[in-house]
Amino acid sequence: MSDDVSDDLGGEVSGEASGEPKPRRRQARGERRIAQLLQAAANVFCANGYTAASTNAIAREAHVSPGTLYQYFPNKEAIAIELGERLLHEMREAHGQAFTAANLSLPLPELLDAVVDPMIEFNCQNPAFLALMHGSEVPGRIAEEHDALHVSLLARVQDVLAHYAPGTPAEDRARVADMAFATFKGGLGLVLAAPEGSERDATIVELKTVLLRYLAPLTEGSNTAPPVTTSRTR
C-alpha cells in the first residue's frame, strides 16, 4: 500500500483498533482529498482538454499515486461528472444572484452589470468549466445538464426582455435572446483570453457595450443606446 493511501486509510484503522472511530475526521480527510483531486482534474482539463486527459496525469497533478485516485474515483469519467456537477451547481448560484426581481428595476446598463459580471467572474475563476463542457467527448450526463442549464438561461433572458420590452412578440424575444446569449459567449472567450487587469476589464466593457447597443433599441421608449460608463462590479 502506498504512503498516501496509508495516510487516507490509516486514521480509520487506528481509530477502529482503539475502539474510538472518528467518522467526522475521516469524512473531512476524504473531502479534502476529493477536493485536491478535483482541482487537479480541473487543471489537467484546462491544459489538455477532456479527451486528452488521463487519470495518471490527474494523479501526477494532485501529487498522489494512481492507487489513491482510484480509492475515490473509478475512472476519468467519474471525475469529470463530479467536477462538472459541482461547477454547474456553482454556475446556477451565480445565475441566481444575477436574475433577480430587484435587478429588473435597474436601468438597462446597470442590469447588464448585475447579470454579466457574476457570469464572467465565475468563468474567470473556473476556466475548467468551458474546457469540460465543450469537450468533444464530455460525459453524456454532464452534457445533458449543461444543455438544460443553457435552456434555462435563455428562458431567463427572454423574461428580462419581456420586462424591458413588453410589446415585443414572443418569437422576436426568443430570437433576440439567442443572439444576445451567443454574443455573450463569443465575447466571453475574448475576456478569458485577455490578460488579467486593465486589458481584461477593458474587454469586459467592450462586451457590455456590444450587448447594450444591441438591446437598448428594443426597450420601450429607447431609440438610441446610451454609452457604457459603468465599470466592472467587484
MOGI-V230176 format. One record per residue. N is the residue number from 0. RES is the residue in one small letter. PHI is phi in degrees with one decimal (none if undefined). OMEGA is omega in radians with two decimals (999 if undefined). D_CENTER is the distance of its C-alpha to the mean C-alpha in Angstrom with 1 decimal. Layout:
N:RES:PHI:OMEGA:D_CENTER  N:RES:PHI:OMEGA:D_CENTER
This chain:
0:m:none:-3.10:36.6  1:s:-71.8:-3.11:34.4  2:d:-62.6:-3.08:34.2  3:d:-71.9:3.03:30.5  4:v:-65.6:3.12:31.0  5:s:-60.6:3.13:34.1  6:d:-61.6:-3.12:32.1  7:d:-69.4:-3.03:29.7  8:l:-95.9:-3.03:32.6  9:g:-62.2:3.13:35.4  10:g:-60.8:-3.14:34.6  11:e:-68.3:-3.08:34.9  12:v:-64.2:-3.08:38.2  13:s:-66.3:-3.14:39.8  14:g:-65.3:-3.12:38.8  15:e:-67.6:-3.13:40.1  16:a:-66.0:-3.11:43.3  17:s:-85.7:-3.13:44.1  18:g:79.7:-3.12:43.6  19:e:-128.3:3.12:40.8  20:p:-63.4:-3.13:37.5  21:k:-122.8:-3.05:34.5  22:p:-60.9:-3.13:31.8  23:r:-65.0:-3.14:29.5  24:r:-65.1:3.13:29.9  25:r:-64.2:-3.13:29.2  26:q:-64.8:3.13:26.1  27:a:-63.6:3.12:24.8  28:r:-63.4:3.13:25.7  29:g:-64.9:3.12:23.9  30:e:-64.2:3.11:20.7  31:r:-64.6:3.13:20.9  32:r:-66.1:3.12:21.6  33:i:-61.6:3.12:18.7  34:a:-61.2:3.11:16.3  35:q:-62.6:-3.13:18.2  36:l:-68.1:-3.14:17.9  37:l:-68.2:3.09:14.2  38:q:-65.8:3.08:13.7  39:a:-62.5:3.11:16.4  40:a:-62.0:3.11:14.8  41:a:-60.3:3.12:11.6  42:n:-64.0:-3.12:14.2  43:v:-69.3:3.12:16.3  44:f:-62.0:3.12:13.8  45:c:-65.9:-3.06:13.0  46:a:-76.0:-2.98:16.7  47:n:-116.7:-3.00:18.2  48:g:84.9:-3.08:15.8  49:y:-65.2:-3.04:15.6  50:t:-61.6:-3.07:19.2  51:a:-82.4:-3.12:20.9  52:a:-71.2:3.11:19.4  53:s:-138.7:3.10:21.8  54:t:-64.3:3.11:22.3  55:n:-63.3:3.12:24.9  56:a:-65.1:3.12:22.6  57:i:-66.3:3.11:20.1  58:a:-62.2:3.11:23.1  59:r:-62.0:-3.14:24.4  60:e:-62.9:3.14:21.3  61:a:-84.8:-3.12:21.3  62:h:61.2:3.06:25.1  63:v:-131.8:3.09:26.2  64:s:-82.4:3.03:28.3  65:p:-55.2:3.13:27.2  66:g:-61.1:3.09:29.2  67:t:-65.5:3.12:27.1  68:l:-57.6:-3.08:23.9  69:y:-71.9:3.02:25.8  70:q:-66.6:-3.05:26.7  71:y:-114.3:-3.11:23.1  72:f:-136.5:-3.10:21.8  73:p:-74.7:-3.10:24.2  74:n:-164.5:-3.12:22.4  75:k:-63.9:-3.12:19.4  76:e:-61.6:3.13:18.3  77:a:-63.1:3.10:18.3  78:i:-64.5:-3.11:16.1  79:a:-62.8:-3.14:13.5  80:i:-64.7:3.14:13.7  81:e:-63.8:3.13:13.4  82:l:-63.4:-3.13:10.5  83:g:-61.7:-3.13:8.7  84:e:-66.1:3.11:9.9  85:r:-67.5:3.13:8.9  86:l:-66.8:3.11:5.1  87:l:-62.9:3.09:6.0  88:h:-62.2:3.13:8.2  89:e:-66.1:3.12:6.4  90:m:-64.3:3.11:4.6  91:r:-61.6:3.11:8.3  92:e:-64.3:3.11:9.7  93:a:-62.8:3.12:8.4  94:h:-66.9:3.13:9.9  95:g:-62.7:3.11:12.8  96:q:-74.7:-3.06:13.6  97:a:-88.1:-3.05:13.7  98:f:-93.6:3.14:15.8  99:t:-116.3:3.12:18.7  100:a:-61.5:-3.14:22.4  101:a:-62.7:-3.12:23.2  102:n:-66.8:3.14:21.1  103:l:-68.9:3.10:23.1  104:s:-84.8:-3.09:26.1  105:l:-81.7:2.95:25.0  106:p:-60.8:-3.03:26.4  107:l:-54.5:3.13:24.2  108:p:-59.5:3.13:23.4  109:e:-70.0:3.06:22.3  110:l:-62.0:3.12:20.2  111:l:-61.1:3.05:18.3  112:d:-57.6:-3.05:17.7  113:a:-66.1:-3.10:16.5  114:v:-90.9:-3.03:14.1  115:v:-74.4:-3.04:12.9  116:d:-59.5:3.12:12.7  117:p:-63.0:3.13:10.0  118:m:-67.5:3.12:7.7  119:i:-65.5:-3.13:9.0  120:e:-58.8:3.14:9.0  121:f:-60.8:-3.09:5.4  122:n:-68.9:3.07:5.2  123:c:-67.3:-3.14:8.6  124:q:-80.4:-3.08:8.2  125:n:-131.0:-3.13:5.8  126:p:-61.5:3.13:7.6  127:a:-67.1:-3.10:7.9  128:f:-59.7:-3.13:4.9  129:l:-67.9:-3.14:7.4  130:a:-61.6:-3.11:10.2  131:l:-80.1:-3.05:9.9  132:m:-68.1:-3.09:9.2  133:h:-104.1:3.09:11.9  134:g:-67.4:-3.07:14.3  135:s:-68.8:-3.11:17.7  136:e:-122.5:3.13:18.3  137:v:-59.9:-3.14:15.1  138:p:-53.3:-3.07:16.4  139:g:-56.6:-3.13:17.5  140:r:-60.9:3.13:16.1  141:i:-70.9:3.12:12.5  142:a:-60.0:-3.14:13.5  143:e:-66.1:3.14:15.1  144:e:-66.7:3.11:12.4  145:h:-65.7:3.11:10.1  146:d:-62.0:3.12:13.3  147:a:-64.8:3.10:14.0  148:l:-64.9:3.12:10.9  149:h:-60.1:3.13:11.9  150:v:-61.9:3.14:15.4  151:s:-63.1:3.14:14.6  152:l:-64.1:3.11:13.0  153:l:-59.9:3.11:16.0  154:a:-64.4:3.12:18.3  155:r:-66.0:3.11:17.0  156:v:-63.4:3.10:17.6  157:q:-63.8:3.08:21.0  158:d:-62.9:3.11:21.8  159:v:-62.6:3.13:21.3  160:l:-62.7:3.12:23.6  161:a:-63.2:3.13:26.0  162:h:-72.6:-3.07:26.3  163:y:-82.5:-3.14:26.8  164:a:-134.8:-3.03:28.9  165:p:-63.2:-3.13:30.5  166:g:-84.9:-3.12:33.1  167:t:-76.9:3.11:30.8  168:p:-58.9:-3.07:31.3  169:a:-58.5:-3.11:28.6  170:e:-67.5:3.08:28.6  171:d:-70.0:3.11:28.2  172:r:-61.0:3.14:25.3  173:a:-62.8:-3.14:23.5  174:r:-66.2:3.14:24.3  175:v:-65.8:3.11:23.3  176:a:-61.2:3.10:19.9  177:d:-59.7:-3.10:19.4  178:m:-67.9:3.14:20.5  179:a:-64.1:-3.13:18.6  180:f:-68.5:3.10:15.2  181:a:-64.4:3.09:16.3  182:t:-63.4:3.11:17.5  183:f:-62.0:-3.11:14.2  184:k:-62.7:3.10:12.4  185:g:-65.1:3.11:15.5  186:g:-67.4:3.13:15.6  187:l:-60.5:3.10:12.0  188:g:-60.5:3.10:13.3  189:l:-68.3:3.11:16.2  190:v:-61.8:-3.11:14.5  191:l:-66.3:-3.14:12.6  192:a:-79.4:-3.11:16.0  193:a:-75.2:3.08:18.0  194:p:-60.7:3.11:19.3  195:e:-61.6:3.14:18.0  196:g:111.3:-3.02:20.5  197:s:-62.9:-3.12:22.7  198:e:-68.2:3.10:21.8  199:r:-65.4:3.13:18.1  200:d:-61.7:3.12:19.1  201:a:-66.2:3.12:21.6  202:t:-66.8:3.09:19.3  203:i:-63.0:3.12:17.1  204:v:-61.8:3.12:20.5  205:e:-62.7:3.12:21.5  206:l:-63.0:3.12:18.5  207:k:-64.3:3.12:19.3  208:t:-62.2:3.12:22.9  209:v:-60.1:-3.13:22.4  210:l:-63.3:-3.11:20.6  211:l:-66.2:3.14:23.3  212:r:-63.3:3.13:26.2  213:y:-78.6:-2.99:25.1  214:l:-87.9:-3.03:24.5  215:a:-58.0:-3.14:27.3  216:p:-63.6:-3.13:30.2  217:l:-82.3:-3.08:29.1  218:t:-78.5:-3.09:29.3  219:e:-62.2:3.06:32.7  220:g:73.8:-3.14:35.2  221:s:-119.3:3.10:33.2  222:n:-101.9:3.12:34.8  223:t:-134.1:-3.12:33.3  224:a:-94.2:3.08:30.0  225:p:-70.9:-3.13:30.3  226:p:-68.9:3.07:29.1  227:v:-81.5:3.14:25.8  228:t:-120.9:-3.10:26.9  229:t:-79.6:3.10:24.0  230:s:-99.1:-3.09:22.0  231:r:-63.8:3.11:18.5  232:t:-78.2:-3.13:18.1  233:r:-94.7:999:17.4
